[in-house]
Amino acid sequence: MEARRGPDEDITAVSSVAYGFMGSQALFAALEIGLFTEIAAGPASLDDLAGRLGSRPRVLLALLEACVATELLTREGGRYRNSAAADRYLVRHARGYVGDYYLRQIATTLYPQVPQARAVVRGESGSETYAGFLDDPARVEEFIRGQHAGSSGPAYLLAKTQDLAGYRCLLDLGGGSGAFSIEIVRRHGLSAIVVDHPAVVAAARTIVDEAGLGTRIRCVPGDVVTGAWPGGADLMLLSYVVSSYDRATLRDLLGRAHAYLPSGGGLIIHDFALHGDQPGPRNAALWYFTNLAISATTHPHTVPDITRALTDAGFVDVTARPHVPGITFAFTVRRA
């Protein structure tokens, strides 16, 4: 008799990774037709949903069962209901809705780009940079709008959990859509300066104006790594920036930040990071691989790596805490 296989020998563990793209495409399809928003009104049958969504029952059934299998939906007595997570994050009118982030940044922009990461690993490509990725004007608006949708929640949480009393002006380096600046300015009454690629800044200005903060948040084009930084800030933020660069660039950025800030000035890093002493977090590790597609200089930093670099740069009161569960960490420091 063949010995029973242990979990580490079961092909399903490998298949779940290989088939991961199928689940994501099912999620994107459900978001595109507004499935979760439709079900939010109450449990519904296949025929009800097909009629309301204008879909063929046979086709919709395949999507519904994929969503049940991936635990986005539940099915009981032939009626489908949203999971708690789907109700919170995938229903358009929900406060935590992130569907536009998945559709605009992940599905539309990053997903088709992921094979580039494989090319980088094979050594066939290695020149892609974040700035180069955003040189395509058709790509920028969709990418930044998607980024804003995905960053608003983490930005709200950061503004809510950080004690920023006493600071006057935030320098948001690589600030993208301005999502973090918007939430910090709203909650703490600071002014802010967002610095990013020129094409990004054009989109950020529109988003900042839409938030009614155009007089308090200034958006400035520039190269965060090699360019000069606007003066006058006593608080700095690097969100989703250091993950795109190697250790030497990280240390250079932190050295410049220490020299820039006044005594008592603060720095916050919010980014993907790995534990170092144990695997993962899983989604952070997957993000590091995927990020190779838009920045070939991506380096998978660990929490100890970033903490040590901050200390070596001369910062004090270094803290590191999980931020977005299973994905990002927030590092806070002060210049003595």
N, C-alpha and C positions, 0 to 999 in steps of 0.2 A: 504493500500500500504506500502511495506517495505521501511523504510527510506534509503536514499542513504548513502552508506558508505563513510567515509572520508579516506584520504590517509593512515592514521595510522591504519585503520581497513582492508585495502585491502590485500588479501592473496598474491598478486603479490610481495609485499615488502618482505614477508617471502620467497617466492619461489625463488626470485632472489638471495637470500643468499644460499638457499639449492641447487640450480642448478649451483652455481658458478663454481664448478669443471668441469662442462660440457664445459663451455666456455674456461677454461684453456686447457682442452684436445684438443679442436678444434684448439686453437692457436698452441699447440705443434705439432699436426698433420700437420698443414699448414707449419710450419717451417721445419719439417722433409722432406717434399717433395719439398721444395723450392718454394712454391706458390707465396709468395710476391715478391721474386726476379724475378720470371718468369713474373709476371704482371707488374713489374717496366718498362719493355720495352714498355708498352702501353696497353690500355684497350683490353680485349680479351673475346671471347665467351666461353661458356661451352665446346663446341666441340673442339675449338682451344686448350684450356688449357688441356683437357683430352688427346688429341693427343700428345702435347708437354711434358706432365708430365707422360705419360704412365699409366693413371688412367682410370677406367671405368666411363663413364659420369654420370650414376645414383648415384654412390658412391660419386664422386667429387661434384655433385650438392648439396648433403647434407652438405658437408664441406663448400662450397662456401656460401650457404645461412646462415649457422651458423656464418660465418665471416661477412656477411652483417648485420645480426641481432645484432652482438656485435660491429658493427661500425669499424671493421678492413678493410672492403671492402665496396664499394658502387656498385650498379647495375643500369645501365641505358640503355634502349634499348637492353637488353639481353647481354650486355657486362659488364665485371667486371673491376673495377679500385681500386687501393690501396687508403686507406684513407691517409691523410697527415701524420698522426702518423706512419702508417705502412711503408710509403715510407722512413721516416726518421730513424726508429728504427728496422725494420724487413726485410729490403732488405740487402742482404749479403755484397754488395759493398758500402753501405752507411757509411758515417763517424760515425754516431751514432748507428750502428748496435749492438743490444744486444741479437740477437737470440741465440747465443751460450751460453749465460748466462742462458736464459730460458730453453734451452734443456739440458745443462750439469749439472747445479747446481739445478735448480728448478725441472724440469721434471724427471730427472734421479736419483738425490740424495735426495732432500728434499721431493718431492711429496710422494714417498713410505714411508717416515719416519713420516709423519704428524700424523697418528693414534697413534703414541707414545705420542703426546701431549695430546690426549684424555685420554690415560692411566694415565698420570701424574695427570690430573685433577680429575680422579676417585680415585686417591690414590693408584693405582695398581703398579705404577713405579715412582721412584723419584731419581734414581741414575745416570742417564745419564749425562755426562759432555761433553763439547766441545772436550777435549782431548780424552775421551773414544770414542766419535763418530768418531774421526780420527785415531783410532788404527787399523782400517781395511784398509790395504794397497790398496786393490782394489778400495776403495771408495775415497781415498785421491786425486789421480791425476785428476779424473773427477770433484770432488768437487772444487778443487783449480783452475783448468782451467776455470770452470764455474764462480767461484768467480772473477777471473781476468777479464773475459769478462764483468761482471756486474759492477766491480769497476773502470774500466778504465775511464768511463765517469765522475762519481763523483770525481775521483782523478784528472782528468784534470781540472775540474771546481774549485776544492779546490786550486790547484796550481796556477790557473789563478787569483783567487779572494783574495788570502792571501798576505799580505805584509810581506815577510820573509827576507827582507834586513838586513844584519848584522849577521844572523845566519850562523854557520859553519857546524854543524853536526846534523842530525835528528835521534832520536831514535824512531823507528816505532814499538811500542809494539803490539803484536798480529797482525802483518802486513800482514799475509796471503801470497798472491802471490807476494807481493811487489809492487802492482799497484800504491799505493799512493806515496811510496818512488820513484818509477821510474819517475812519473810525476813531483814531487817536485825537484828531482835532475836535471832533464832535464831543467826545467824552471829557477831554482834559483841557480844552480851551487854548491849546498851543497854536502856533502857526507852523507851516511845514513847507519844505522844498523837496520836490520829487525830481530825481535825476535818472535819466534812462536814454536809450537809443532815440534819435530824433523822430523816427516813425512812431515809436511807442508814445512819446511825449505828446504828439499830435492827438492821439486817441485819448490819452490820459486827461488832457485839458478839457475835452468834451465831457468825459465822465465826471470830473471834478465840478465843472459848471452845472451839470445835471443835478449834482448833490447840493448845489447852492453854496459852494465853498470856494468859488473862484477868487475871492478877495483874500482868502486866508491860506490857500495852498498854491504855491508857485511851481510850475512844471518847467524844468530846464533840460535841454538836450545836452548830452555829454557821455563820455566813456568812463564808466565807474572805475575801471582798473587803471587806465593810463592817463585819463584826463584830470584837470584841476577840479576841485570841489567848491561849490559856492560857500562863502563864509557865513558866519553868524549863528550857527546852530550850536546848541549845548547838549543835544541828544541825537544819536545816530541809530539808524535801523538798516540792517542787511537781511532782507527776507528773500529766501530762495535765490541767493546770490552765490555764496561760497561753495555750494555743491557743484557748481559748474566749472570750478577751477582747482588746480592742483595745490599741494601743500605750500609750495613756495609763494604762490599768488595769495593764498590765504594769509600767510604770515606778513607779506608785504602790505596787504589791505589793513590788517590789524595794526601794524606799525604806523601807517599813515593815519589811521583813526585815532591812535593814542596821541600822536603829535598834533592832530587837528583840534581835539576836544580841550576845553578849558578844565581847570581843576574842578572836580566834582561832576564833570560831564558824564553822561551815560551812554552805553552802547547796548543794543539788543540784536542778537542774531537769531533769526527764526529760519529753520531749514531742515531738510532731511538729514538724518544722522543714524549710524549703526551703533548697536550696543558695544561692540568690540570684544567683550568677554563672553558673548553668547550669540547665537544666530539672530539675524534680523535687526529691527522689525522687518517683517516680510515685505510689506508694501513700500517701505523706505528702500530696501534693497532692490526691488523691482524698478522703482523710480530711478535709482542711480543707473541701472542698465539702460533704461529707456532714454534717459537724459543724454546718453552718448549720441543719440540721433540728432540733437540740436546743439550740442556742445561737446566736441571731441576731447576737450580738456577736462571733462568731468572727472572728479576724484571721489570715491566713496569714503568720506570722512567718518570717523567714529566720535562718539561723545567725548572720550578721553583725549582724542586728537585735538578737537576744537577747544576743549577746556585748557589743555596744556599750552596751545598757541596763544590763547587769551592771557594766560598768566605770564608767559614769556614776553609778551608785548608790553607788560608793565601794568596791566589792569588789576584791580583788586575787587573783592566781594563777588567773586565769580560763582554763579549758580547755573545749573542746568536742570531743566524739568521737561517732561513730556508735554507736548502741546496738542497737536492733532493726534488722537490716540493711534498708535501703531504706525505713524508716518513721520511726524516732525517733532523737534525739540525747540525750546526757547532758552537761549543763553543770555543772561544779563550780567553786566559788569559796570564798574565805575572807574573813572580816572582819579587817582589820588590827588 
